[in-house]
Structures are given as structure tokens and as C-alpha cells.
């Protein structure tokens, strides 16, 4: 199948390279001219794209794909009936797109990503200490209520936890636990998001690098440079098949 595709591509490119002799039909000539102009304009824009601009555009694309796939996940079963295979494809596409969107946002717009999470994280980390202070000064039972389930869980797991009576000390321990949890979460997020963002950057860099190479090879007619690259790819592909 791949061999047929490569040979067909070479035939089409050879037909294009034949020039006026092959484009005697006015409709074919107009179609090819429209294709050359359209791709030339696209290549001119693509070769000047910066990585950050490309990643932002890709992030928007990820967002649209995730919205469409999630909407289709709920709409299609009502139209064509339940289909596990289709539902699996749509859910996978949706999750991958959401993760791609998040990884780019996390890496290139990290400050805003952290700023959006900070109120909830700050409340989780500093909340226990504040509640402990309330217990001391206002006589509320917040820490006693929050600590009992934790002691029970520790007993079930066979862990020994020192019994604390000072509400602020209990709150400080809880705050430390939450702080460690969010630190681990932060590091794991970088560990997972960075490779995904790198792959997204590669998706941007490859067509940009190809557009710049085509412009170098064929600065006056970019479509001719594209056909040269495709012909070379098909030829090397046939060597491997």
C-alpha cells in the first residue's frame, strides 16, 4: 500500500514538473496555479512563525478539538446509538487534547497557571494553621474534628503518630503535610507536562523548519520546493520498502 502511494505521488509530481506540456487543459492549469499561489502564501506565513506563536496557536487547536470531541461523545450516542469503540476514540482524543492544552499552558504560561491555582493551594496550606489559631483564641473545635480521622487512618495503616494537644501544632503538621503534597504534585506536573510540551514544540518546529528549507530551495515558487521534498521522500521511501 505504501509502495503504491509513493509511486502515485511520484507520478503526480512528474506530471506537475512537465509544466506547460502537461497543463494544456485550462481547468487543470487554473487549478495548479491556484494551488501554487495558495501554498506560496501559506509557506510565506509559516516560515516566519515563532515557536511561542505556534505553541499558542496549537494550544487553541487543542482546546477546540477537546471541546468538539467531548460534545461529540455525548451527542453521537443519541444520534447513532451506543458505540463503545467510537466512545473510546472520542474520549481518548478529548483527554489527549486537554492534556496537550494544559502542558503548553503550564510550560509557556506558567505564571498565570500558578496564579489561577494559588488561592486554593494557599487555603489548603495555611488554612489548618489559621483554624488552629481560631481554636486557641476562640475555643472552636476545628483541629480536634479534623485530626480524629487522620489518627484513625494512621492506626489502620499501622503508622505511629504522636498525640498532639496544641491546636496550632496540629494545624502546623497538617499544613506541612499539604505543603509536601503540593510540592510533589508540582514536581510531577513538570515531569509529565514538560515532555508533552516538547512534543508540541516539535509539531510546531518541524513544519516551520520545512517551510524555511523550502523557501531556501525555491524562494520564488514555494510549491516547486514542496514537490521536490515530497519526491525525495517518496524515492527514499521506495528504497526502504
Legacy VTK file of the C-alpha trace (Angstrom):
# vtk DataFile Version 3.0
C-alpha trace
ASCII
DATASET POLYDATA
POINTS 241 float
0.000 0.000 0.000
2.807 2.413 0.913
4.663 1.487 -2.258
1.570 2.290 -4.355
1.240 5.626 -2.510
4.888 6.551 -3.141
4.709 5.631 -6.813
1.439 7.543 -7.280
2.991 10.579 -5.610
5.992 10.418 -7.935
3.692 10.185 -10.972
1.697 13.244 -9.881
4.851 15.225 -9.185
6.331 14.186 -12.535
3.129 15.356 -14.213
3.460 18.716 -12.422
7.124 19.042 -13.417
6.190 18.506 -17.043
4.993 22.113 -16.961
3.000 23.630 -19.814
3.053 20.399 -21.782
1.019 18.682 -19.046
-1.132 21.708 -18.190
-2.719 22.208 -21.615
-6.209 21.852 -20.146
-7.274 25.339 -18.914
-9.105 23.912 -15.887
-6.073 21.901 -14.795
-3.844 24.915 -15.404
-6.107 27.152 -13.286
-6.260 24.554 -10.508
-2.465 24.169 -10.389
-1.965 27.949 -10.469
-4.427 28.336 -7.585
-2.596 25.577 -5.682
0.781 27.240 -6.242
-0.460 30.653 -5.111
-2.270 29.253 -2.084
0.661 27.187 -0.873
3.109 30.005 -1.596
1.110 32.324 0.655
0.906 29.643 3.363
4.632 28.936 3.189
5.465 32.641 3.465
3.443 32.889 6.672
4.682 29.587 8.054
8.406 30.285 7.627
8.105 33.434 9.749
6.186 31.798 12.597
7.877 31.980 16.007
7.794 28.983 18.334
5.765 30.761 21.028
3.217 31.945 18.464
2.976 28.443 17.050
2.518 26.911 20.505
-0.223 29.398 21.339
-1.985 28.536 18.085
-1.567 24.822 18.816
-2.960 25.339 22.316
-6.087 26.897 20.807
-6.346 23.980 18.397
-6.093 21.520 21.297
-8.858 23.391 23.089
-11.182 23.312 20.088
-10.502 19.611 19.493
-11.222 18.794 23.136
-14.491 20.749 23.087
-15.623 19.111 19.831
-14.659 15.597 20.942
-16.372 15.939 24.325
-19.514 17.336 22.694
-19.475 14.500 20.132
-19.025 11.973 22.961
-22.420 12.974 24.364
-24.214 13.802 21.079
-23.304 10.833 18.864
-24.850 8.133 21.111
-28.195 9.937 20.858
-27.942 10.075 17.042
-26.380 6.735 16.065
-26.845 4.780 19.287
-24.231 3.462 21.758
-20.876 2.596 20.225
-18.075 1.635 22.621
-15.338 1.873 20.002
-16.350 5.363 18.915
-16.788 6.453 22.534
-13.305 5.167 23.318
-11.788 7.083 20.402
-13.602 10.308 21.292
-12.738 10.105 24.987
-9.083 9.388 24.163
-8.932 12.315 21.732
-10.585 14.574 24.303
-8.208 13.595 27.126
-5.096 13.858 24.948
-6.216 17.285 23.663
-6.943 18.551 27.175
-3.565 17.321 28.380
-1.835 18.891 25.370
-3.576 22.200 26.093
-2.643 22.024 29.784
1.003 21.071 29.146
1.544 24.051 26.826
-0.200 26.417 29.243
1.817 25.041 32.169
5.165 25.468 30.396
4.805 28.717 28.441
2.250 30.486 30.644
3.431 29.112 33.974
2.921 32.269 35.994
-0.765 32.563 35.091
-1.269 28.815 35.579
0.144 29.037 39.108
-1.723 32.265 39.847
-5.015 30.592 38.997
-4.299 27.708 41.388
-2.726 29.734 44.203
-5.916 30.740 46.125
-6.983 27.103 46.551
-3.447 25.896 47.295
-2.826 28.712 49.759
-6.070 27.939 51.545
-5.147 24.254 51.842
-1.642 25.009 53.150
-2.327 27.885 55.541
-5.918 27.010 56.439
-5.071 24.430 59.153
-2.783 26.874 60.986
-5.457 29.568 60.842
-8.071 27.142 62.141
-5.674 26.109 64.912
-5.323 29.754 65.919
-9.119 30.043 65.992
-9.235 27.036 68.330
-6.772 28.689 70.716
-8.279 32.168 70.761
-11.976 31.431 70.126
-12.302 28.000 71.685
-13.536 26.319 68.460
-13.038 22.527 67.939
-11.772 22.617 64.350
-8.465 20.782 64.901
-9.968 18.136 67.142
-12.548 17.390 64.451
-10.010 17.336 61.603
-7.351 15.309 63.425
-9.540 12.378 64.525
-9.974 10.864 61.010
-6.231 11.233 60.395
-5.376 9.357 63.612
-7.807 6.572 62.626
-6.273 6.298 59.146
-2.761 6.176 60.646
-3.858 3.393 63.040
-5.333 1.346 60.175
-2.094 1.749 58.199
-0.011 0.748 61.219
1.652 4.155 61.494
2.553 5.722 64.804
1.585 9.360 65.114
2.417 11.387 68.210
-0.645 12.684 70.000
-0.689 16.480 69.848
-2.881 18.632 72.015
-1.944 22.127 70.888
-4.335 23.130 68.056
-1.707 25.324 66.395
0.801 22.444 66.445
-1.800 20.128 64.895
-2.596 22.755 62.278
1.104 23.220 61.552
1.555 19.483 60.992
-1.429 19.396 58.632
-0.116 22.445 56.785
3.268 20.733 56.408
1.603 17.591 55.014
-0.379 19.635 52.494
2.705 21.644 51.531
4.695 18.451 50.866
1.785 17.031 48.870
1.543 20.113 46.635
5.323 20.217 46.196
5.308 16.606 44.986
2.310 17.412 42.765
4.161 20.445 41.348
7.282 18.425 40.530
5.285 15.551 38.999
3.330 18.024 36.880
6.572 19.406 35.452
7.864 15.871 34.930
4.805 14.956 32.850
3.967 18.293 31.206
7.480 19.175 30.005
7.877 16.178 27.603
4.343 16.724 26.271
5.066 20.411 25.670
8.350 19.419 23.984
6.436 17.165 21.580
4.029 20.018 20.867
7.005 22.305 20.199
8.355 19.680 17.789
4.998 19.685 15.989
5.438 23.435 15.537
9.144 23.400 14.678
9.042 20.674 12.038
6.652 22.418 9.603
8.343 25.769 10.285
11.777 24.261 9.552
10.365 22.583 6.432
8.850 25.903 5.269
12.189 27.671 5.741
14.016 24.914 3.869
11.506 25.113 1.016
11.946 28.900 0.900
15.717 28.421 0.708
15.460 25.853 -2.089
12.681 27.588 -4.038
12.306 31.219 -2.928
10.256 32.254 -5.986
7.815 29.316 -6.162
7.422 27.502 -2.861
5.173 24.795 -4.278
8.009 23.593 -6.522
10.203 23.215 -3.448
7.437 21.242 -1.715
7.148 18.857 -4.666
10.924 18.354 -4.595
10.806 17.406 -0.906
7.859 15.076 -1.458
9.559 13.436 -4.443
12.744 12.877 -2.431
10.725 11.457 0.478
8.821 9.097 -1.829
12.054 7.994 -3.523
13.819 7.189 -0.247
10.627 5.543 0.969
10.657 3.192 -2.024
14.267 2.244 -1.203
13.187 1.090 2.241
10.051 -0.760 1.124
LINES 1 242
241 0 1 2 3 4 5 6 7 8 9 10 11 12 13 14 15 16 17 18 19 20 21 22 23 24 25 26 27 28 29 30 31 32 33 34 35 36 37 38 39 40 41 42 43 44 45 46 47 48 49 50 51 52 53 54 55 56 57 58 59 60 61 62 63 64 65 66 67 68 69 70 71 72 73 74 75 76 77 78 79 80 81 82 83 84 85 86 87 88 89 90 91 92 93 94 95 96 97 98 99 100 101 102 103 104 105 106 107 108 109 110 111 112 113 114 115 116 117 118 119 120 121 122 123 124 125 126 127 128 129 130 131 132 133 134 135 136 137 138 139 140 141 142 143 144 145 146 147 148 149 150 151 152 153 154 155 156 157 158 159 160 161 162 163 164 165 166 167 168 169 170 171 172 173 174 175 176 177 178 179 180 181 182 183 184 185 186 187 188 189 190 191 192 193 194 195 196 197 198 199 200 201 202 203 204 205 206 207 208 209 210 211 212 213 214 215 216 217 218 219 220 221 222 223 224 225 226 227 228 229 230 231 232 233 234 235 236 237 238 239 240
